[in-house]
Amino acid sequence: MPSLPPITSLPTSTPSQLTQILDILFEPSPQLHALALPLLHSTPFPSYSALISAIDAQLSALADSSSTPDTHCLESILASHPRLGAKGVESALSRGEQAGLQERGEGEGEELRGLNEAYEARFPGLRYVVFVDGRARGVIMEDMGRRIEEGDVGGERRAAIRAMCEIAADRVRKLLRQD
């Protein structure tokens, strides 16, 4: 299981150490590294919650931008999260969070794959990101279907950012509780 250093150690951490922290909290993403590393180097944070809020603000600024490069950067960061129910998820934290989504019956896996495909067709460049841990598979799938029907790409970007930050906050709670 990964661990997080004390928040007070971040200003003196190496870029490699800061990258590892970002990967633990948000999933590996070179675009997130490029966006957030300067902030992590220059800003002392009183808590991981404050760090997550600062990254939320950076991601939200990308979402609000009309710049095509900003949109591509944000979409790349959001796509760093694994697809729901995907096999071979690299991140141990994501595997644990999605453990409850594993197939339970005939056709459930196929239905989730179909929803992932429909979502990505409806919102090119995006991946459905939601805080899964502890939520029932049916509730997640119903939410995914509703969001596909609504078709609000701006809303999806904001929802994905919110979910990424909720996931990061939950990981902090779990990892700091281990100490």
C-alpha positions as CSV (number, residue, x, y, z in Angstrom):
1,M,0.0,0.0,0.0
2,P,1.4,3.4,-0.9
3,S,2.0,6.0,1.8
4,L,1.9,9.8,1.9
5,P,4.6,11.9,3.6
6,P,3.8,14.7,6.0
7,I,2.3,17.6,4.1
8,T,5.0,19.9,5.6
9,S,7.7,17.9,3.7
10,L,6.3,18.8,0.3
11,P,8.2,22.1,-0.2
12,T,11.6,20.3,0.2
13,S,10.5,17.2,-1.8
14,T,12.1,16.3,-5.1
15,P,10.1,16.5,-8.3
16,S,10.1,12.7,-8.4
17,Q,8.7,12.5,-4.9
18,L,6.0,15.1,-5.7
19,T,5.1,13.2,-8.9
20,Q,4.6,10.1,-6.8
21,I,2.3,12.0,-4.5
22,L,0.2,13.3,-7.4
23,D,0.1,9.7,-8.8
24,I,-1.2,8.3,-5.6
25,L,-3.8,10.9,-5.2
26,F,-5.0,11.5,-8.8
27,E,-3.6,8.6,-10.9
28,P,-0.5,8.9,-13.1
29,S,-0.8,11.7,-15.6
30,P,2.1,13.6,-17.3
31,Q,-0.2,16.5,-18.0
32,L,-1.2,16.7,-14.3
33,H,2.5,16.6,-13.4
34,A,3.2,19.5,-15.7
35,L,0.3,21.5,-14.4
36,A,0.6,20.9,-10.7
37,L,4.4,20.4,-10.0
38,P,5.1,24.2,-10.1
39,L,2.3,24.8,-7.6
40,L,3.6,22.1,-5.3
41,H,7.1,23.5,-5.4
42,S,6.1,27.1,-4.8
43,T,3.2,26.8,-2.3
44,P,3.4,25.4,1.3
45,F,0.1,23.7,2.0
46,P,-1.3,23.4,5.6
47,S,-3.1,20.1,4.7
48,Y,-3.6,17.6,1.9
49,S,-7.2,19.0,1.7
50,A,-5.7,22.4,0.8
51,L,-3.5,20.8,-1.8
52,I,-6.5,19.0,-3.4
53,S,-8.5,22.3,-3.4
54,A,-5.6,24.0,-5.2
55,I,-5.4,21.3,-7.8
56,D,-9.2,21.5,-8.1
57,A,-8.9,25.2,-8.9
58,Q,-6.3,24.5,-11.5
59,L,-8.4,21.8,-13.2
60,S,-11.5,24.0,-13.0
61,A,-9.6,26.8,-14.7
62,L,-8.9,24.4,-17.5
63,A,-12.5,23.4,-17.7
64,D,-13.6,27.1,-17.9
65,S,-11.1,27.9,-20.6
66,S,-12.1,28.2,-24.2
67,S,-8.5,27.2,-25.3
68,T,-8.3,24.0,-27.3
69,P,-4.9,23.1,-25.7
70,D,-6.4,23.6,-22.2
71,T,-9.3,21.3,-23.1
72,H,-7.0,18.6,-24.4
73,C,-4.8,18.9,-21.3
74,L,-7.9,18.5,-19.0
75,E,-9.3,15.6,-21.1
76,S,-5.9,13.8,-20.8
77,I,-5.8,14.3,-17.1
78,L,-9.4,13.0,-16.7
79,A,-8.6,10.0,-18.9
80,S,-5.8,9.0,-16.5
81,H,-8.5,7.3,-14.4
82,P,-9.3,3.7,-15.4
83,R,-12.6,2.8,-17.0
84,L,-15.2,1.5,-14.6
85,G,-15.0,-2.2,-14.3
86,A,-12.0,-2.5,-16.6
87,K,-9.8,-5.5,-16.3
88,G,-6.0,-5.0,-15.7
89,V,-6.3,-1.7,-13.7
90,E,-2.7,-0.8,-12.9
91,S,-3.3,1.3,-9.7
92,A,-3.7,-0.8,-6.6
93,L,-5.8,2.0,-5.1
94,S,-8.2,2.1,-8.1
95,R,-8.5,-1.7,-8.1
96,G,-9.5,-1.6,-4.4
97,E,-12.0,1.2,-5.0
98,Q,-13.6,-0.6,-7.9
99,A,-13.6,-4.0,-6.3
100,G,-17.4,-3.8,-5.8
101,L,-18.0,-3.3,-9.5
102,Q,-16.6,-6.7,-10.5
103,E,-19.1,-8.8,-12.5
104,R,-21.7,-10.5,-10.3
105,G,-24.0,-12.0,-12.9
106,E,-24.3,-12.8,-16.6
107,G,-24.2,-9.7,-18.7
108,E,-23.3,-7.1,-16.0
109,G,-19.8,-6.7,-17.3
110,E,-21.1,-6.4,-20.8
111,E,-23.6,-3.8,-19.7
112,L,-20.9,-1.7,-18.0
113,R,-18.6,-2.0,-21.0
114,G,-21.5,-0.8,-23.2
115,L,-22.1,2.2,-20.9
116,N,-18.4,3.1,-21.0
117,E,-18.5,3.0,-24.8
118,A,-21.7,5.0,-25.0
119,Y,-20.3,7.6,-22.6
120,E,-17.1,8.0,-24.5
121,A,-19.0,8.2,-27.8
122,R,-21.3,10.9,-26.3
123,F,-18.4,12.8,-24.8
124,P,-15.4,12.3,-27.0
125,G,-12.1,12.8,-25.1
126,L,-13.7,12.2,-21.7
127,R,-13.9,9.2,-19.5
128,Y,-16.6,8.7,-16.9
129,V,-15.1,9.4,-13.5
130,V,-17.1,9.0,-10.3
131,F,-16.3,8.3,-6.7
132,V,-17.1,4.6,-6.6
133,D,-15.9,3.4,-3.2
134,G,-18.8,2.0,-1.3
135,R,-21.5,2.7,-3.9
136,A,-23.6,-0.1,-5.4
137,R,-22.9,-1.1,-9.0
138,G,-26.5,-0.4,-10.0
139,V,-26.4,3.1,-8.6
140,I,-23.2,3.8,-10.5
141,M,-24.6,2.4,-13.8
142,E,-27.9,4.4,-13.4
143,D,-25.9,7.6,-12.8
144,M,-23.8,6.9,-15.9
145,G,-26.9,6.4,-18.0
146,R,-28.5,9.6,-16.7
147,R,-25.4,11.6,-17.5
148,I,-25.1,10.1,-21.0
149,E,-28.8,11.2,-21.6
150,E,-28.2,14.7,-20.3
151,G,-25.3,15.2,-22.7
152,D,-23.8,18.2,-20.9
153,V,-20.1,18.1,-21.8
154,G,-19.3,21.1,-19.5
155,G,-21.2,19.5,-16.7
156,E,-19.3,16.2,-17.3
157,R,-15.9,18.0,-17.1
158,R,-16.9,19.6,-13.8
159,A,-18.4,16.3,-12.4
160,A,-15.2,14.5,-13.3
161,I,-13.0,17.1,-11.6
162,R,-15.2,16.9,-8.5
163,A,-15.0,13.1,-8.5
164,M,-11.2,13.1,-8.9
165,C,-10.9,15.4,-5.9
166,E,-13.4,13.3,-3.9
167,I,-11.3,10.2,-4.7
168,A,-8.1,12.0,-3.8
169,A,-9.6,13.2,-0.5
170,D,-10.8,9.7,0.3
171,R,-7.3,8.3,-0.5
172,V,-5.7,10.8,1.9
173,R,-8.1,9.8,4.7
174,K,-7.4,6.2,4.2
175,L,-3.6,6.5,3.8
176,L,-3.1,8.9,6.7
177,R,-5.3,6.7,8.9
178,Q,-2.7,3.8,8.4
179,D,0.0,5.7,10.3
